[in-house]
Amino acid sequence: MAAPALTSRPPDTAGALPPGPRLPRLLQTLGFLFLHQRFLTAAQRRYGDMVTFGTLFDPGFVMVFAPELIKDVFRASPEQLRAGEANAVLGPVVGQHSLLLLDGAAHLRERRLMLPPFHGQRLKAYEQAMREATDRAIDSWPVGVPFALLPSMQSLTLEVIMSTIFGVEEEDRRQRLKTALRAMLAPVSRRLSVVAFALLQNRFSDRGAIARFEDRRKAVDELIYEEIERRRHSPGLDQREDVFSMLLCARYEDGRGLSDRELRDELVTLLVAGHETTATGLAWAFDLLLHHPAVLDRLRAELAAGDEDYLDAVVKETLRLRAVVPGIGRVVRGEPFSLGGYRVPPGVEINPSIWLTHRDPAHYPEPGAFRPERFLGDDPPDTYTWIPFGGGTRRCLGASFALLEMRAVIAQVLVRAALEPGRRRPERVMRRGITQVPKSGVQVIQRHAPARA
């Protein structure tokens, strides 16, 4: 299906936004939701590396596609370019105290508090839990019949979160919390859910759907607050390695700890940021590997030799070629922001495009090819051409956690399972919520019973 026709704006004048399509906002919204890559590619070809769009969510925002422009955005003052405001659509899920919604000094203070569990040896300690969750997933897979890998990866990453982030050990409480979390997140992962959340306070919203979501969120909150109360009175709290317990023990510079509400919001933030996204990245990795046997053979050989450099390159190339989240945002505040010869006024959102940046042939020859070798050697992609986790002071706090989890899961599956593609061609990309997922969930076949763990 061809992208909608685009009509130029008049030439740029002083103080004007960059040029962009003059299509009605409804059509531009549909372009983003249903023709995302084609729509953006057509706009970039016509208007260049800065394009102004208007949708039902935002009447005027600027997308940027060039690494040198993205560098300026990432290095700008966090007081002037505010990512928290750009993430406001997630507020109903993560809560107003979420790291994702904070800006400026408040964000930096919260980030410093939350960083230690995702750094160094503490991060490495989670690898065993990741491998154990992978073993349970492999043992559940059928033999000889096609099945969708994405749902299994979603269950796996949720299991990892239960162990490493929440640290809930009692099976009954663990299952209750998982069930409640799945129910709350289900609407968020659907393709049109972004519309529902963007219009949450609009009189045209589906009040019934909003009420159901709020009931599910309340059920999650009750379980989390109950767990917070139990954990605060748990002996040996400072000896535990799960992130939940570490955050309970953490203190700001003034000696204050996180309130129950702050803790709830950050736990849900870690869930939202690390569940669906990592699961989708893993599903894409297996889809690409199974349809590129030469890459898969080399990866098996490198792992057998004890070298994980190629595994790391496979993960990074997967996140380049199949960007799970296609873009990020910053809202201009204070003075107009100078970018690419334009002065973007306050209140306008700037959106670096992860998807098109990762497909720039100037930095990635044959950008549509799956070539992990790009990330080996002396000149790998830099922090402004490879941006699956954003960048600057807003780079995803859990980036290292996600990369570790993807490496651990892929390696364990290759050791134990014998997967074959269930379809002749690689999966098509489909927009679902804020992520880009494989349309059919990555159909695979396990040819024989897995090797013993």
C-alpha positions as CSV (number, residue, x, y, z in Angstrom):
1,M,0.0,0.0,0.0
2,A,1.5,3.3,-1.0
3,A,2.0,6.1,1.5
4,P,-0.4,9.1,1.3
5,A,0.5,11.9,-1.0
6,L,2.4,14.7,0.7
7,T,2.0,18.4,-0.1
8,S,4.8,20.9,0.6
9,R,4.4,23.9,2.8
10,P,5.6,27.4,1.7
11,P,9.4,28.0,1.8
12,D,10.8,28.6,5.3
13,T,10.7,32.0,6.8
14,A,12.2,33.5,9.9
15,G,10.8,31.9,13.0
16,A,8.8,29.2,11.1
17,L,8.9,25.5,11.8
18,P,10.5,23.2,9.3
19,P,8.4,22.2,6.3
20,G,6.1,19.2,6.4
21,P,3.0,17.6,5.0
22,R,-0.2,19.6,4.8
23,L,-2.5,16.6,5.1
24,P,-5.3,16.8,7.6
25,R,-4.3,15.8,11.1
26,L,-6.5,12.7,10.9
27,L,-4.7,11.4,7.8
28,Q,-1.3,12.1,9.4
29,T,-2.4,10.2,12.5
30,L,-3.4,7.2,10.4
31,G,-0.1,7.5,8.6
32,F,1.8,7.2,11.8
33,L,-0.4,4.3,13.1
34,F,-0.7,2.2,10.0
35,L,2.0,3.2,7.5
36,H,4.7,4.4,9.9
37,Q,7.9,3.6,8.1
38,R,6.6,4.4,4.6
39,F,5.0,7.6,5.8
40,L,8.1,8.9,7.5
41,T,10.4,7.8,4.7
42,A,8.3,9.6,2.1
43,A,8.3,12.7,4.3
44,Q,12.1,12.7,4.8
45,R,12.7,12.3,1.1
46,R,10.5,15.3,0.3
47,Y,11.4,17.6,3.1
48,G,14.8,16.6,4.5
49,D,16.1,15.8,7.9
50,M,13.7,18.0,9.9
51,V,10.0,17.6,9.2
52,T,7.0,19.2,10.9
53,F,3.9,16.9,11.4
54,G,0.5,17.4,12.9
55,T,-1.7,14.6,14.4
56,L,-4.7,14.2,16.6
57,F,-2.2,13.9,19.5
58,D,-0.1,16.9,18.7
59,P,-1.0,19.7,16.2
60,G,2.6,20.5,15.5
61,F,5.8,18.6,16.3
62,V,9.2,18.2,14.6
63,M,10.8,14.9,13.7
64,V,14.6,14.8,13.1
65,F,16.4,12.0,11.2
66,A,20.1,13.0,11.1
67,P,22.7,12.0,13.7
68,E,24.2,15.5,13.9
69,L,20.8,16.9,14.8
70,I,20.1,14.1,17.2
71,K,23.4,14.8,18.9
72,D,22.3,18.4,19.4
73,V,19.1,17.2,21.0
74,F,20.7,14.7,23.3
75,R,23.3,17.2,24.5
76,A,20.9,20.0,25.1
77,S,20.0,21.2,28.6
78,P,17.4,18.8,30.2
79,E,15.7,21.9,31.6
80,Q,15.1,23.2,28.1
81,L,14.3,19.9,26.3
82,R,12.0,17.9,28.5
83,A,11.6,14.2,27.9
84,G,9.3,13.8,30.9
85,E,6.6,16.0,29.3
86,A,7.0,14.0,26.0
87,N,6.3,10.8,28.0
88,A,3.1,12.2,29.6
89,V,0.9,9.7,27.6
90,L,2.3,7.0,29.9
91,G,1.2,8.8,33.1
92,P,-2.0,6.8,33.6
93,V,0.1,3.6,33.7
94,V,3.4,4.5,35.4
95,G,2.3,7.3,37.7
96,Q,3.4,10.9,38.1
97,H,6.5,10.0,40.2
98,S,7.9,7.8,37.4
99,L,11.4,8.5,36.3
100,L,10.0,8.6,32.8
101,L,7.8,11.6,33.6
102,L,10.3,13.6,35.7
103,D,12.4,16.4,34.2
104,G,15.4,18.5,35.1
105,A,16.9,18.3,38.6
106,A,14.1,16.0,39.8
107,H,14.9,13.5,37.1
108,L,18.7,13.5,37.7
109,R,18.1,13.1,41.5
110,E,15.8,10.1,40.9
111,R,18.1,8.6,38.3
112,R,21.1,8.7,40.7
113,L,19.0,6.9,43.3
114,M,17.9,4.1,40.9
115,L,21.2,3.6,39.1
116,P,23.2,1.3,41.5
117,P,21.1,-1.9,40.9
118,F,21.7,-1.6,37.2
119,H,25.4,-1.3,37.4
120,G,28.5,-3.5,37.6
121,Q,28.5,-6.7,39.6
122,R,25.0,-6.2,40.9
123,L,23.8,-6.3,37.3
124,K,25.8,-9.5,36.6
125,A,24.1,-11.2,39.5
126,Y,20.8,-11.3,37.6
127,E,22.2,-13.4,34.8
128,Q,21.5,-16.7,36.6
129,A,17.8,-15.8,37.1
130,M,17.6,-14.9,33.4
131,R,19.0,-18.3,32.4
132,E,16.7,-20.2,34.8
133,A,13.6,-18.3,33.3
134,T,14.8,-19.3,29.8
135,D,15.1,-22.9,30.8
136,R,11.5,-22.9,32.1
137,A,10.3,-21.3,28.8
138,I,12.2,-23.9,26.7
139,D,10.7,-26.7,28.7
140,S,7.2,-25.4,28.0
141,W,7.6,-25.3,24.2
142,P,5.8,-28.0,22.1
143,V,7.8,-30.3,19.8
144,G,7.1,-30.7,16.1
145,V,4.3,-28.1,15.8
146,P,4.5,-24.4,15.0
147,F,4.0,-21.9,17.9
148,A,4.4,-18.2,18.3
149,L,7.6,-17.2,20.1
150,L,6.6,-13.7,21.1
151,P,4.1,-14.7,23.9
152,S,6.7,-17.1,25.3
153,M,9.3,-14.2,25.4
154,Q,6.7,-12.0,27.1
155,S,6.1,-14.6,29.8
156,L,9.9,-15.1,30.1
157,T,10.7,-11.4,30.6
158,L,7.9,-11.1,33.1
159,E,9.4,-14.0,35.1
160,V,12.7,-12.3,35.0
161,I,11.1,-9.1,36.3
162,M,9.4,-11.0,39.1
163,S,12.7,-12.4,40.2
164,T,15.2,-9.6,39.7
165,I,13.1,-6.4,40.0
166,F,10.2,-7.4,42.3
167,G,11.9,-10.2,44.1
168,V,8.5,-11.9,45.0
169,E,9.3,-15.4,46.1
170,E,6.1,-16.9,47.4
171,E,4.4,-18.6,44.4
172,D,0.9,-17.6,45.2
173,R,1.7,-13.9,45.6
174,R,3.9,-14.1,42.5
175,Q,1.1,-15.5,40.4
176,R,-1.4,-13.0,41.6
177,L,0.9,-10.1,40.8
178,K,1.7,-11.4,37.4
179,T,-1.9,-11.9,36.5
180,A,-2.8,-8.4,37.7
181,L,0.1,-6.9,35.8
182,R,-0.8,-8.7,32.6
183,A,-4.4,-7.5,32.8
184,M,-3.3,-3.9,33.4
185,L,-0.8,-3.9,30.5
186,A,-3.0,-5.6,28.0
187,P,-4.8,-2.5,26.7
188,V,-1.4,-0.6,26.5
189,S,0.0,-3.1,24.1
190,R,-2.8,-2.9,21.5
191,R,-2.3,-0.9,18.3
192,L,-4.9,1.7,19.0
193,S,-4.3,2.0,22.7
194,V,-2.1,5.1,22.2
195,V,-5.2,6.9,21.0
196,A,-7.2,5.9,24.1
197,F,-4.5,7.1,26.4
198,A,-3.8,10.3,24.5
199,L,-7.5,11.2,24.7
200,L,-7.9,10.0,28.3
201,Q,-9.3,13.2,29.5
202,N,-11.2,14.0,26.3
203,R,-14.9,13.9,26.2
204,F,-14.8,11.6,23.2
205,S,-12.9,8.9,25.2
206,D,-14.4,5.5,25.8
207,R,-15.3,5.9,29.4
208,G,-16.1,2.3,29.8
209,A,-12.6,1.3,28.7
210,I,-11.0,3.9,30.9
211,A,-13.0,2.6,33.9
212,R,-11.9,-0.9,33.3
213,F,-8.3,0.1,33.0
214,E,-8.5,2.1,36.2
215,D,-10.0,-1.0,38.0
216,R,-7.1,-3.1,36.8
217,R,-4.5,-0.5,37.8
218,K,-6.1,-0.3,41.3
219,A,-5.8,-4.1,41.6
220,V,-2.1,-3.9,40.7
221,D,-1.6,-1.0,43.2
222,E,-3.2,-2.9,46.0
223,L,-0.8,-5.8,45.5
224,I,2.2,-3.6,45.2
225,Y,1.4,-1.6,48.3
226,E,0.7,-4.8,50.2
227,E,4.2,-6.1,49.2
228,I,5.8,-2.7,50.1
229,E,4.4,-3.0,53.6
230,R,5.5,-6.6,54.0
231,R,9.0,-5.8,52.6
232,R,9.6,-2.8,54.8
233,H,9.3,-5.1,57.8
234,S,11.2,-7.9,56.3
235,P,14.4,-8.9,58.2
236,G,17.7,-8.8,56.2
237,L,16.3,-6.4,53.7
238,D,19.7,-4.9,53.0
239,Q,21.1,-8.3,52.1
240,R,18.6,-8.9,49.3
241,E,19.7,-8.4,45.7
242,D,16.3,-7.6,44.0
243,V,15.8,-4.1,42.8
244,F,12.7,-3.6,44.9
245,S,14.6,-4.2,48.1
246,M,17.5,-2.1,47.0
247,L,15.2,0.8,46.3
248,L,13.6,0.4,49.7
249,C,17.1,0.8,51.3
250,A,18.2,3.7,49.0
251,R,18.4,7.2,50.3
252,Y,18.5,10.6,48.7
253,E,21.3,13.0,49.6
254,D,19.1,14.5,52.4
255,G,18.6,11.0,53.9
256,R,15.0,10.6,52.8
257,G,13.9,7.3,51.2
258,L,11.3,6.7,48.6
259,S,7.7,7.0,49.7
260,D,5.3,4.2,49.0
261,R,3.8,6.1,46.0
262,E,7.2,6.9,44.6
263,L,8.3,3.3,45.0
264,R,5.1,2.0,43.3
265,D,5.6,4.3,40.3
266,E,9.2,3.3,39.8
267,L,8.5,-0.4,40.1
268,V,5.7,-0.1,37.4
269,T,8.1,2.0,35.3
270,L,10.7,-0.7,35.4
271,L,8.0,-3.2,34.4
272,V,6.7,-1.2,31.5
273,A,10.3,-0.3,30.3
274,G,11.7,-3.8,30.6
275,H,8.9,-6.3,29.8
276,E,7.3,-5.8,26.4
277,T,10.3,-4.1,24.9
278,T,12.8,-6.8,25.8
279,A,10.4,-9.6,24.9
280,T,9.8,-8.0,21.5
281,G,13.6,-7.5,20.9
282,L,14.1,-11.2,21.7
283,A,11.4,-12.3,19.3
284,W,12.9,-10.2,16.6
285,A,16.4,-11.6,17.3
286,F,15.2,-15.2,16.8
287,D,13.2,-14.3,13.7
288,L,16.3,-12.7,12.1
289,L,18.7,-15.5,13.2
290,L,16.4,-18.3,11.9
291,H,16.1,-16.6,8.5
292,H,19.8,-15.9,8.2
293,P,21.5,-19.3,8.7
294,A,25.0,-18.1,8.0
295,V,24.7,-15.6,10.9
296,L,23.2,-18.3,13.1
297,D,26.0,-20.8,12.2
298,R,28.7,-18.3,13.0
299,L,27.0,-17.4,16.3
300,R,26.8,-21.0,17.4
301,A,30.5,-21.5,16.5
302,E,31.6,-18.3,18.3
303,L,29.6,-19.3,21.5
304,A,31.1,-22.9,21.3
305,A,34.5,-21.3,21.3
306,G,33.7,-19.2,24.4
307,D,33.6,-15.8,22.5
308,E,30.5,-13.6,23.1
309,D,31.6,-10.6,21.0
310,Y,29.5,-11.8,18.1
311,L,26.5,-12.5,20.3
312,D,26.7,-8.9,21.5
313,A,26.9,-7.7,17.9
314,V,23.8,-9.9,17.0
315,V,21.8,-8.2,19.7
316,K,22.9,-4.7,18.7
317,E,22.2,-5.4,15.0
318,T,18.8,-6.8,15.9
319,L,17.9,-3.6,17.8
320,R,19.2,-1.5,14.9
321,L,17.3,-3.3,12.1
322,R,14.1,-3.9,14.2
323,A,13.9,-0.9,16.5
324,V,11.3,-1.9,19.1
325,V,10.4,1.7,20.0
326,P,10.5,3.8,16.8
327,G,11.1,7.3,18.3
328,I,11.6,9.4,21.4
329,G,10.5,12.9,22.3
330,R,11.6,16.2,23.9
331,V,9.4,19.2,24.6
332,V,10.9,22.6,24.2
333,R,10.6,24.9,27.3
334,G,11.9,28.4,28.1
335,E,13.7,29.9,25.1
336,P,13.3,28.7,21.5
337,F,15.7,25.9,20.7
338,S,18.1,26.3,17.8
339,L,18.3,23.2,15.7
340,G,19.3,22.7,12.0
341,G,18.9,26.4,11.2
342,Y,15.4,26.7,12.8
343,R,14.4,28.1,16.1
344,V,11.8,25.6,17.5
345,P,9.5,27.5,19.8
346,P,8.6,26.5,23.4
347,G,5.8,24.0,23.6
348,V,6.8,22.1,20.5
349,E,8.0,18.6,20.7
350,I,11.1,17.4,19.0
351,N,11.2,13.7,18.1
352,P,14.4,12.0,17.0
353,S,13.4,9.0,14.8
354,I,15.2,5.9,15.9
355,W,13.8,3.9,13.0
356,L,15.1,6.1,10.2
357,T,18.3,6.9,11.9
358,H,19.1,3.2,12.1
359,R,18.5,2.9,8.3
360,D,20.6,5.8,7.1
361,P,22.8,4.4,4.3
362,A,25.4,7.0,5.0
363,H,26.2,5.2,8.3
364,Y,24.8,1.7,7.5
365,P,25.7,0.5,4.0
366,E,22.9,-1.8,2.8
367,P,20.7,-0.7,5.8
368,G,18.1,-3.4,5.2
369,A,20.6,-6.2,5.6
370,F,21.1,-8.2,8.8
371,R,24.9,-7.8,9.3
372,P,26.1,-8.1,12.9
373,E,29.7,-7.4,11.7
374,R,28.8,-3.7,11.7
375,F,29.3,-3.7,15.4
376,L,32.7,-5.4,15.3
377,G,36.0,-3.9,14.4
378,D,37.6,-0.5,15.2
379,D,34.8,1.8,14.1
380,P,31.4,0.6,15.3
381,P,28.2,2.8,15.2
382,D,28.4,5.5,17.8
383,T,25.9,6.9,20.4
384,Y,24.2,9.1,17.8
385,T,23.7,6.6,15.0
386,W,22.7,3.6,17.2
387,I,20.0,4.9,19.6
388,P,17.6,2.1,20.6
389,F,17.7,3.3,24.2
390,G,17.7,7.0,23.5
391,G,20.6,9.0,24.6
392,G,22.1,11.7,26.8
393,T,20.9,12.1,30.4
394,R,17.7,10.3,29.3
395,R,19.3,7.1,28.0
396,C,17.2,4.2,29.3
397,L,18.3,3.3,32.8
398,G,17.8,-0.4,32.1
399,A,19.7,-0.5,28.8
400,S,22.5,-2.7,30.2
401,F,20.0,-4.9,31.9
402,A,18.1,-5.4,28.6
403,L,21.3,-6.2,26.7
404,L,22.4,-8.7,29.3
405,E,19.0,-10.4,29.2
406,M,18.9,-10.6,25.5
407,R,22.4,-12.2,25.4
408,A,21.6,-14.6,28.2
409,V,18.4,-15.8,26.6
410,I,19.7,-16.2,23.1
411,A,22.8,-18.1,24.3
412,Q,20.7,-20.5,26.4
413,V,18.2,-21.2,23.7
414,L,21.0,-21.9,21.2
415,V,22.5,-24.4,23.7
416,R,19.3,-26.3,24.5
417,A,16.8,-25.9,21.7
418,A,16.6,-26.7,18.0
419,L,14.3,-24.1,16.5
420,E,13.4,-23.7,12.8
421,P,11.4,-20.9,11.2
422,G,7.7,-21.7,10.9
423,R,7.4,-19.3,7.9
424,R,9.4,-18.9,4.8
425,R,9.9,-15.2,5.1
426,P,10.9,-12.9,8.0
427,E,8.1,-11.3,10.0
428,R,6.4,-8.1,8.9
429,V,6.6,-5.1,11.3
430,M,3.4,-4.1,12.9
431,R,2.8,-1.1,15.2
432,R,1.3,-2.1,18.5
433,G,1.0,0.6,21.2
434,I,4.3,2.3,21.5
435,T,6.3,-0.7,20.1
436,Q,6.9,-2.3,16.8
437,V,6.2,-6.0,16.9
438,P,6.4,-9.0,14.6
439,K,3.0,-9.3,13.0
440,S,2.5,-13.0,13.5
441,G,4.5,-13.3,16.8
442,V,7.4,-15.2,15.1
443,Q,6.2,-18.6,14.2
444,V,8.8,-21.3,15.0
445,I,9.1,-25.1,15.3
446,Q,11.1,-27.0,17.9
447,R,12.2,-30.1,16.0
448,H,13.1,-32.3,19.0
449,A,13.0,-32.3,22.7
450,P,15.4,-29.7,24.2
451,A,18.7,-30.8,25.7
452,R,18.8,-31.2,29.4
453,A,19.5,-28.0,31.3
